[in-house]
Amino acid sequence: QVQLVDSGGGLVQAGGSLGLSCAASGRTASSYAMGWVRQAPGKEREVVAAISGSGRTTSRAYADSVNSRFTISRDNAKNTLYLQMNSLKPEDTAVYYCAARGSSSYSLLPSSYTYWGQGTQVTVSS
């Protein structure tokens, strides 16, 4: 079992930046991959960033819609996942969830994640 508590959402103007955090507990951090998943009203869930259990730079992936603007990272010593979001656009507005899966390999498929945070709202105004 993994328990996740995400935080850091808010309201920001287009072009601005925002950082999200997710505190994890329950299992050895390096044993599970994690991701940030967003859902906008009327749209399907989208994994915007994913990272392996090790957190190595080469073991991360991004959705095309956020590539080069968002950066995912993790600190396994602190059991914390991060998402730095830069150059935000109104279409980034959504509820953002941190999620974890039973494998240490990252995935961009929402259905592959087993554990979910409660979600945090990100709103980008134009």
Helices and strands as residue ranges (DSSP letters): E 3-7, E 10-13, E 18-25, G 29-31, E 34-39, E 46-51, E 60-62, E 70-75, E 80-85, G 90-92, E 94-100, G 110-112, E 115-116, E 120-125
